[in-house]
Amino acid sequence: MPQFKLILASLLVGLLAGCSSPTLPDPDPSETEYGDSGDVADTDSYERDGLGEGEFVDYDPSGGELASILYFEFDSSELRAEDTETVTRHARQLAENANLKVRLEGHADERGSREYNIGLGERRSQTVRRMLLIQGASASQISTVSFGEERPAEFGSTEAAYSQNRRVEINYTN
């Protein structure tokens, strides 16, 4: 019986050794070439390129009468009462023009963790999206994105700066 256990254990070890993945040697870092040292990436600014959601169009369907930024209270994703008429008018524009599309960009101030602020910006943009849908806009006309605290409208750690950063921007795209 002890020989049977020894044979069984050695077979099990052999099977486990055969299942292990091969390890690849790391390349020597001195052999890696990353291109010309004169190529330097510009990281000082970012582009608002539409992030694959269409290009921004220089079109204001209201002729300049309609606000495109909605502001929120601290740590809230509830639409302020004074902004409901603005959302209604945007929804009316979308309902009357099926070829119009908007991207709702949710933002937050710098207070809170990065992950929390991304979620808060998403909740804010989803609140505006729901209001647009209730008012007659089509779901295919609306996309949402959250930038959290990453794209502040105003820099600084004052309440005035914070209040400018708690927002949803309504951008018309093609």
C-alpha positions in Angstrom: 0.0 0.0 0.0 2.8 2.5 0.7 4.2 2.0 -2.8 0.8 2.7 -4.3 0.6 6.1 -2.4 4.2 6.9 -3.5 3.4 6.1 -7.2 0.1 8.1 -7.0 1.9 11.1 -5.4 4.6 11.1 -8.1 2.0 10.9 -10.9 0.2 13.9 -9.4 3.4 15.9 -9.1 4.2 15.0 -12.7 0.8 16.1 -13.9 1.0 19.4 -12.1 4.5 20.1 -13.4 3.3 19.4 -17.0 0.4 21.9 -16.6 2.6 24.8 -15.5 2.9 27.6 -18.1 6.3 28.2 -19.6 8.1 31.3 -18.5 9.5 33.7 -21.1 12.7 35.5 -20.4 12.6 39.2 -20.0 14.3 41.1 -22.7 17.3 43.1 -21.9 16.2 46.7 -21.4 19.3 48.0 -23.2 18.2 46.2 -26.4 14.8 47.9 -26.5 14.5 51.0 -28.8 11.7 53.4 -28.3 12.2 55.7 -31.3 14.0 58.9 -31.8 14.9 60.8 -28.6 13.8 64.0 -30.3 10.1 62.9 -30.3 8.5 64.3 -27.3 4.8 64.0 -26.5 2.9 67.2 -25.6 1.0 66.5 -22.3 0.4 70.1 -21.3 -3.1 70.2 -22.7 -5.9 68.0 -23.8 -8.1 68.1 -26.9 -11.9 68.0 -26.8 -12.1 65.7 -29.8 -15.4 64.1 -29.2 -14.0 60.8 -27.8 -15.4 58.9 -30.8 -18.9 60.2 -30.2 -19.0 62.5 -33.2 -17.5 65.9 -33.7 -18.8 68.9 -31.9 -20.8 71.1 -34.2 -21.0 74.9 -34.0 -24.8 74.7 -33.8 -27.0 76.2 -31.2 -30.6 75.2 -32.1 -32.0 77.9 -29.8 -30.1 80.8 -31.5 -28.1 81.6 -28.3 -31.1 81.6 -26.0 -30.6 78.2 -24.4 -28.1 77.5 -21.7 -25.9 74.5 -22.3 -24.5 74.1 -18.8 -26.5 72.9 -15.8 -25.1 73.3 -12.3 -25.6 71.1 -9.3 -25.5 71.4 -5.5 -22.6 69.8 -3.5 -22.7 66.0 -3.6 -26.0 66.0 -5.4 -27.2 64.6 -8.7 -30.7 66.2 -8.5 -31.5 68.8 -11.1 -32.2 72.3 -9.7 -35.7 73.6 -10.1 -34.5 76.6 -12.2 -32.9 74.2 -14.7 -36.0 72.1 -15.5 -37.2 74.6 -18.1 -33.8 74.6 -19.9 -33.9 70.8 -20.1 -37.4 70.9 -21.4 -36.4 73.3 -24.1 -33.4 71.1 -25.1 -35.7 68.1 -25.2 -38.2 69.9 -27.4 -35.3 70.8 -29.8 -34.3 67.1 -29.9 -37.8 65.8 -30.4 -38.5 68.3 -33.3 -35.1 67.5 -35.0 -34.4 63.8 -35.2 -31.0 64.4 -36.8 -29.7 66.3 -33.7 -27.6 64.5 -31.2 -26.2 65.6 -27.8 -23.5 64.4 -25.5 -24.0 65.0 -21.8 -20.7 65.5 -20.0 -21.0 65.1 -16.2 -18.4 66.8 -14.0 -17.7 67.1 -10.3 -15.5 69.3 -8.1 -12.3 68.0 -6.6 -13.7 67.0 -3.3 -14.0 63.2 -2.9 -12.1 60.4 -4.4 -11.5 60.1 -8.2 -13.8 57.1 -8.4 -16.5 58.7 -6.4 -16.4 61.8 -8.6 -16.6 59.8 -11.8 -19.7 58.1 -10.4 -21.2 61.4 -9.3 -20.6 62.9 -12.8 -22.2 59.9 -14.3 -25.3 60.2 -12.0 -25.6 63.8 -13.0 -25.5 63.2 -16.7 -27.9 60.3 -16.3 -30.3 62.6 -14.5 -30.3 65.0 -17.4 -30.6 62.1 -19.8 -33.7 60.8 -18.1 -35.3 64.3 -18.1 -34.6 64.6 -21.8 -36.2 61.2 -22.5 -39.3 62.0 -20.4 -39.7 65.2 -22.4 -39.7 63.5 -25.8 -36.0 63.1 -26.9 -35.0 59.7 -28.4 -32.4 57.5 -26.6 -30.4 57.3 -29.9 -29.9 61.1 -29.8 -28.3 61.1 -26.4 -24.9 59.9 -25.2 -23.4 60.4 -21.7 -19.8 60.6 -20.4 -18.4 61.4 -17.0 -15.2 63.3 -16.5 -15.5 63.5 -12.7 -13.0 66.1 -11.5 -10.7 65.7 -14.4 -11.8 68.7 -16.5 -12.5 71.6 -14.2 -14.1 74.7 -15.5 -12.5 76.8 -12.7 -9.3 76.0 -10.9 -9.1 76.7 -7.2 -10.3 75.4 -3.8 -13.0 77.9 -3.1 -16.7 77.5 -3.1 -17.0 79.7 -6.2 -14.6 77.4 -8.1 -16.3 74.3 -6.8 -19.8 75.5 -7.8 -18.6 76.1 -11.4 -17.2 72.5 -11.6 -20.4 70.7 -10.4 -22.1 70.6 -13.8 -23.4 68.8 -16.8 -22.5 70.3 -20.2 -24.9 69.7 -23.1 -22.9 69.5 -26.3 -24.5 69.1 -29.7 -22.6 66.6 -32.0 -23.0 65.4 -35.5 
